[in-house]
Amino acid sequence: MRVLRSQPEESSLQTRPSSVLLRLDDVAKTYVSDGQSVRALDGISLTIGAGEFVALVGRSGCGKSTLLNLAGAMDFPTSGRVLLDGVSTSELSESQLTLLRRQKVGFIFQSFQLLNTLSVFENVELPLLLAGHSDTRDRVQRQLELVELDGLGARLPHQLSGGQMQRVAIARAMVHGPRLLLADEPTGNLDSATGNVILSLLRRIVDERKTTVLMATHSAESAAFADCVIKMRDGRIDEVVRS
């Protein structure tokens, strides 16, 4: 893996393609709650390759969501290093962090987090507009086709089923071509059959687009779609199982 020793230019965070996309080196994260220190992550070391589907499994409070936040540069370790595509996230300025997230990372949430006043097309288009792109129609259309919603672009979120809303959220997360897709309990609000459709879609994105997916889940059935299952307990990695 190529690690950048100096700050990248703010206009670009491109690095050479690497077989390693995400690396955590002895990462700890401590929060203060009601005057008490809570150690959410305790010495995590982890390497995730480009194009892998990795599931984080464990009970609530084991550190899954904290790890996702650190992987996506939404939060930063108390100690240790997080390197995304060869760049240490703790060493970037706010503008560089914004650029890193816009270029490299897509987010999928349990609660979909669609904007109810925007159409399906507009929800998917929004990340491109925020990044300053003007010619967006073809890119949005391709993503709607990817998630099999190409005829529903004019609908509002309340006119969709839960599974359709999550597919819109996936299209929105993928529209800027991220290398890393972070999914926090993406099937938590869905029935098992609809959830399997979403998991199969994520599996296809990994296989066809070579996008890395890091997913937090309580479900062993959901984790079975992944190439690698990381079992967490009390802020530590308890076991790693590769298929």
QUITAKA-V909640 format. One record per backbone hydrogen bond with DSSP energy under -0.5 kcal/mol. NH is the residue of the N-H (numbers start at 0). CO is the residue of the C=O. E is the energy in kcal/mol with one decimal. If there is no record, write none. Layout:
# QUITAKA-V909640
{{NH:CO:E} {NH:CO:E}}
This chain:
# QUITAKA-V909640
{{2:0:-0.6} {3:85:-2.1} {11:8:-1.2} {20:18:-0.5} {20:47:-2.3} {21:47:-1.9} {22:82:-2.2} {23:45:-3.1} {24:80:-2.7} {25:23:-0.7} {26:43:-3.2} {27:78:-2.2} {28:40:-1.9} {30:37:-3.2} {32:30:-0.5} {32:35:-3.2} {35:32:-2.0} {37:30:-3.8} {38:36:-0.5} {39:28:-1.8} {39:37:-1.1} {40:28:-1.5} {41:234:-3.0} {42:26:-0.6} {43:26:-2.9} {45:23:-2.2} {47:21:-3.1} {49:18:-1.8} {51:48:-1.3} {53:51:-0.6} {53:212:-3.2} {54:227:-2.8} {55:214:-3.7} {56:54:-0.6} {56:229:-2.7} {57:216:-0.9} {61:58:-1.8} {66:62:-2.3} {67:63:-2.2} {68:64:-2.5} {69:65:-2.1} {70:66:-2.5} {71:67:-2.0} {72:69:-1.3} {73:68:-2.7} {74:68:-1.3} {77:27:-2.2} {78:27:-1.6} {80:24:-1.6} {82:22:-3.0} {83:81:-0.5} {83:86:-2.6} {84:20:-3.7} {84:82:-0.6} {86:83:-1.4} {88:81:-2.3} {88:86:-0.6} {90:87:-1.5} {91:88:-1.2} {96:92:-2.5} {97:93:-2.3} {98:94:-1.9} {99:95:-2.6} {100:96:-2.4} {101:97:-2.2} {102:98:-2.2} {103:99:-2.7} {104:100:-1.4} {105:179:-2.3} {107:181:-2.7} {109:183:-0.6} {111:108:-1.2} {112:110:-2.8} {115:113:-0.7} {117:114:-1.6} {119:154:-2.5} {120:152:-2.7} {122:118:-2.6} {123:119:-2.0} {124:120:-2.2} {125:121:-1.6} {127:124:-1.0} {128:124:-1.7} {129:125:-2.5} {130:126:-1.4} {131:128:-1.4} {132:127:-2.7} {135:133:-1.3} {139:135:-2.5} {140:136:-2.6} {141:137:-2.2} {142:138:-1.6} {143:139:-2.2} {144:140:-2.0} {145:141:-2.0} {146:142:-1.7} {147:144:-1.2} {148:143:-3.4} {149:143:-0.5} {151:148:-2.2} {154:151:-1.4} {156:117:-0.7} {158:155:-2.1} {159:156:-1.9} {164:160:-2.4} {165:161:-2.1} {166:162:-1.8} {167:163:-2.1} {168:164:-2.2} {169:165:-2.0} {170:166:-2.4} {171:167:-2.6} {172:168:-2.1} {173:169:-1.6} {174:170:-1.1} {176:173:-2.1} {178:103:-0.9} {179:103:-2.7} {180:211:-3.2} {181:105:-3.2} {181:179:-0.5} {182:180:-0.5} {182:213:-2.5} {183:107:-2.6} {183:181:-0.5} {184:182:-0.8} {184:215:-2.4} {187:184:-1.7} {189:186:-1.7} {194:190:-2.9} {195:191:-2.1} {196:192:-1.3} {197:193:-1.9} {198:194:-2.5} {199:195:-2.3} {200:196:-1.8} {201:197:-2.2} {202:198:-2.3} {203:199:-1.9} {204:200:-2.2} {205:201:-2.0} {206:202:-2.3} {207:203:-3.2} {208:203:-0.5} {208:204:-1.7} {209:205:-1.0} {210:204:-1.2} {211:178:-2.6} {212:51:-2.5} {213:180:-2.6} {214:53:-2.9} {214:212:-0.5} {215:182:-2.8} {216:55:-2.7} {222:218:-2.0} {223:219:-1.1} {224:221:-1.7} {225:222:-1.9} {226:52:-2.4} {227:52:-1.7} {228:240:-3.3} {229:54:-3.4} {229:227:-0.5} {230:228:-0.6} {230:238:-3.1} {231:56:-3.2} {231:229:-0.5} {232:235:-2.5} {234:61:-1.7} {235:232:-1.6} {237:230:-3.3} {237:235:-0.6} {238:230:-1.5} {240:228:-3.0} {242:226:-2.8}}
